[in-house]
Amino acid sequence: MTRPDRPSRALVRMAVTGIYLVRGIPLEVQRAARVRATTEGTTLRRVLGRALRDYAAGTWTPRPDDLHV
């Protein structure tokens, strides 16, 4: 059971170091995304937040050939 003031642990889990680990996504993909975000002066949190916002707004829909793990 989740409470409205807490994110679901099934969606994302935060390690002690503050690094987001998304369950079911290969670590290599997560590391590459984190490196790119850092290189571009942003954070993985912002990248994930934007992706979730775009999906929720209906402005992005995953294609069948998108990463499927």
TIRO-2110 file (N, C-alpha, C; in Angstrom, 1 decimal):
// TIRO-2110
0.8, -1.2, 0.0, N, 1, A
0.0, 0.0, 0.0, CA, 1, A
0.9, 1.2, 0.0, C, 1, A
0.6, 2.2, -0.9, N, 2, A
1.3, 3.4, -0.9, CA, 2, A
0.5, 4.6, -0.3, C, 2, A
1.2, 5.5, 0.2, N, 3, A
0.5, 6.7, 0.8, CA, 3, A
0.7, 7.8, -0.2, C, 3, A
-0.2, 8.8, -0.3, N, 4, A
-0.1, 9.8, -1.3, CA, 4, A
1.1, 10.7, -1.1, C, 4, A
1.7, 10.8, 0.1, N, 5, A
2.9, 11.6, 0.3, CA, 5, A
4.2, 10.8, 0.1, C, 5, A
4.1, 9.6, -0.3, N, 6, A
5.3, 8.8, -0.6, CA, 6, A
5.3, 8.2, -2.0, C, 6, A
6.4, 8.2, -2.7, N, 7, A
6.4, 7.6, -4.0, CA, 7, A
6.4, 6.0, -3.8, C, 7, A
5.9, 5.4, -4.8, N, 8, A
5.8, 3.9, -4.8, CA, 8, A
7.3, 3.4, -4.9, C, 8, A
7.6, 2.4, -4.1, N, 9, A
8.9, 1.8, -4.2, CA, 9, A
9.1, 1.0, -5.4, C, 9, A
7.9, 0.6, -6.0, N, 10, A
8.0, -0.2, -7.2, CA, 10, A
8.4, 0.7, -8.4, C, 10, A
8.1, 2.0, -8.3, N, 11, A
8.5, 2.9, -9.4, CA, 11, A
10.0, 3.2, -9.4, C, 11, A
10.4, 3.6, -8.3, N, 12, A
11.8, 4.1, -8.1, CA, 12, A
12.3, 3.9, -6.7, C, 12, A
13.5, 3.5, -6.6, N, 13, A
14.1, 3.4, -5.2, CA, 13, A
15.3, 4.2, -5.1, C, 13, A
15.5, 4.9, -4.1, N, 14, A
16.7, 5.8, -3.9, CA, 14, A
17.7, 5.2, -3.0, C, 14, A
18.9, 5.0, -3.5, N, 15, A
20.0, 4.4, -2.7, CA, 15, A
20.5, 5.4, -1.7, C, 15, A
21.2, 5.0, -0.7, N, 16, A
21.8, 5.8, 0.3, CA, 16, A
22.6, 7.0, -0.3, C, 16, A
23.2, 6.7, -1.4, N, 17, A
24.1, 7.7, -2.1, CA, 17, A
23.2, 8.8, -2.8, C, 17, A
21.9, 8.6, -2.9, N, 18, A
21.1, 9.5, -3.6, CA, 18, A
20.9, 9.2, -5.1, C, 18, A
21.5, 8.1, -5.5, N, 19, A
21.4, 7.7, -6.9, CA, 19, A
20.1, 6.9, -7.1, C, 19, A
19.3, 7.3, -8.1, N, 20, A
18.1, 6.6, -8.4, CA, 20, A
18.3, 5.3, -9.2, C, 20, A
17.7, 4.2, -8.7, N, 21, A
17.8, 2.9, -9.3, CA, 21, A
16.4, 2.5, -9.8, C, 21, A
16.2, 2.4, -11.1, N, 22, A
14.9, 2.1, -11.6, CA, 22, A
14.9, 0.6, -11.8, C, 22, A
14.0, 0.0, -11.1, N, 23, A
13.9, -1.5, -11.2, CA, 23, A
13.5, -1.9, -12.6, C, 23, A
14.2, -2.9, -13.1, N, 24, A
13.9, -3.5, -14.4, CA, 24, A
14.6, -2.9, -15.5, C, 24, A
15.3, -1.8, -15.3, N, 25, A
16.1, -1.2, -16.3, CA, 25, A
17.6, -1.5, -16.1, C, 25, A
18.3, -2.1, -17.1, N, 26, A
19.6, -2.5, -17.0, CA, 26, A
20.5, -1.4, -16.4, C, 26, A
21.4, -1.7, -15.5, N, 27, A
22.3, -0.8, -14.9, CA, 27, A
23.1, 0.0, -15.9, C, 27, A
23.5, -0.7, -17.0, N, 28, A
24.3, -0.1, -18.1, CA, 28, A
23.6, 1.1, -18.7, C, 28, A
22.3, 0.9, -18.9, N, 29, A
21.4, 2.0, -19.4, CA, 29, A
21.3, 3.1, -18.5, C, 29, A
21.1, 2.8, -17.2, N, 30, A
21.0, 3.8, -16.2, CA, 30, A
22.3, 4.6, -16.0, C, 30, A
23.4, 3.9, -16.0, N, 31, A
24.7, 4.6, -15.9, CA, 31, A
25.0, 5.5, -17.1, C, 31, A
24.7, 5.0, -18.3, N, 32, A
24.8, 5.8, -19.5, CA, 32, A
24.0, 7.1, -19.5, C, 32, A
22.7, 6.9, -19.0, N, 33, A
21.8, 8.1, -18.9, CA, 33, A
22.4, 9.1, -17.9, C, 33, A
22.9, 8.6, -16.8, N, 34, A
23.4, 9.5, -15.7, CA, 34, A
24.6, 10.2, -16.3, C, 34, A
25.5, 9.5, -17.0, N, 35, A
26.7, 10.2, -17.6, CA, 35, A
26.3, 11.3, -18.5, C, 35, A
25.4, 10.9, -19.4, N, 36, A
24.9, 12.0, -20.4, CA, 36, A
24.3, 13.2, -19.7, C, 36, A
23.4, 12.9, -18.7, N, 37, A
22.8, 14.0, -18.0, CA, 37, A
23.9, 14.9, -17.3, C, 37, A
24.9, 14.3, -16.7, N, 38, A
25.9, 15.0, -16.1, CA, 38, A
26.7, 15.9, -17.1, C, 38, A
27.0, 15.2, -18.2, N, 39, A
27.7, 15.9, -19.3, CA, 39, A
27.0, 17.1, -19.8, C, 39, A
25.6, 17.0, -19.8, N, 40, A
24.8, 18.1, -20.3, CA, 40, A
24.4, 19.0, -19.2, C, 40, A
24.9, 18.9, -18.0, N, 41, A
24.6, 19.8, -17.0, CA, 41, A
23.2, 19.7, -16.3, C, 41, A
22.7, 18.5, -16.4, N, 42, A
21.4, 18.2, -15.7, CA, 42, A
21.5, 17.0, -14.8, C, 42, A
20.4, 16.5, -14.3, N, 43, A
20.5, 15.3, -13.4, CA, 43, A
19.6, 14.3, -14.0, C, 43, A
19.8, 13.1, -13.5, N, 44, A
18.9, 11.9, -13.9, CA, 44, A
17.5, 12.2, -13.4, C, 44, A
17.4, 12.8, -12.2, N, 45, A
16.1, 13.1, -11.7, CA, 45, A
15.3, 14.0, -12.6, C, 45, A
16.0, 15.0, -13.2, N, 46, A
15.3, 15.9, -14.2, CA, 46, A
14.9, 15.1, -15.4, C, 46, A
15.8, 14.3, -15.9, N, 47, A
15.5, 13.5, -17.1, CA, 47, A
14.3, 12.6, -16.9, C, 47, A
14.3, 11.9, -15.8, N, 48, A
13.1, 11.0, -15.4, CA, 48, A
11.9, 11.8, -15.2, C, 48, A
12.0, 13.0, -14.5, N, 49, A
10.8, 13.8, -14.3, CA, 49, A
10.2, 14.3, -15.6, C, 49, A
11.1, 14.7, -16.5, N, 50, A
10.6, 15.2, -17.8, CA, 50, A
9.9, 14.1, -18.6, C, 50, A
10.5, 12.9, -18.6, N, 51, A
9.9, 11.8, -19.3, CA, 51, A
8.6, 11.4, -18.7, C, 51, A
8.5, 11.4, -17.4, N, 52, A
7.2, 11.0, -16.8, CA, 52, A
6.1, 12.1, -17.1, C, 52, A
6.5, 13.4, -17.0, N, 53, A
5.6, 14.5, -17.3, CA, 53, A
5.1, 14.4, -18.7, C, 53, A
6.0, 14.2, -19.7, N, 54, A
5.6, 14.1, -21.1, CA, 54, A
4.7, 12.9, -21.4, C, 54, A
5.0, 11.8, -20.7, N, 55, A
4.1, 10.6, -20.9, CA, 55, A
2.7, 10.9, -20.3, C, 55, A
2.7, 11.5, -19.1, N, 56, A
1.4, 11.7, -18.4, CA, 56, A
0.6, 12.7, -19.3, C, 56, A
1.3, 13.7, -19.9, N, 57, A
0.6, 14.7, -20.7, CA, 57, A
0.1, 14.2, -22.1, C, 57, A
0.6, 13.0, -22.4, N, 58, A
0.3, 12.4, -23.7, CA, 58, A
1.1, 12.9, -24.9, C, 58, A
2.2, 13.6, -24.6, N, 59, A
3.0, 14.2, -25.6, CA, 59, A
4.1, 13.2, -26.0, C, 59, A
4.3, 12.1, -25.3, N, 60, A
5.2, 11.1, -25.7, CA, 60, A
4.6, 9.7, -25.4, C, 60, A
4.7, 8.8, -26.4, N, 61, A
4.2, 7.5, -26.2, CA, 61, A
5.3, 6.5, -26.6, C, 61, A
5.6, 5.6, -25.8, N, 62, A
6.7, 4.6, -26.1, CA, 62, A
6.3, 3.8, -27.4, C, 62, A
7.3, 3.6, -28.3, N, 63, A
7.1, 2.8, -29.4, CA, 63, A
7.3, 1.4, -29.1, C, 63, A
6.8, 0.4, -29.8, N, 64, A
7.0, -1.0, -29.5, CA, 64, A
8.5, -1.4, -29.5, C, 64, A
9.3, -0.7, -30.3, N, 65, A
10.7, -1.0, -30.4, CA, 65, A
11.6, -0.3, -29.4, C, 65, A
11.0, 0.5, -28.5, N, 66, A
11.7, 1.2, -27.4, CA, 66, A
12.2, 0.1, -26.5, C, 66, A
13.2, 0.5, -25.6, N, 67, A
13.8, -0.4, -24.7, CA, 67, A
12.7, -1.2, -24.0, C, 67, A
12.8, -2.5, -24.1, N, 68, A
11.9, -3.4, -23.5, CA, 68, A
12.6, -4.5, -22.8, C, 68, A
12.6, -4.4, -21.5, N, 69, A
13.4, -5.4, -20.7, CA, 69, A
12.6, -6.3, -20.0, C, 69, A
END
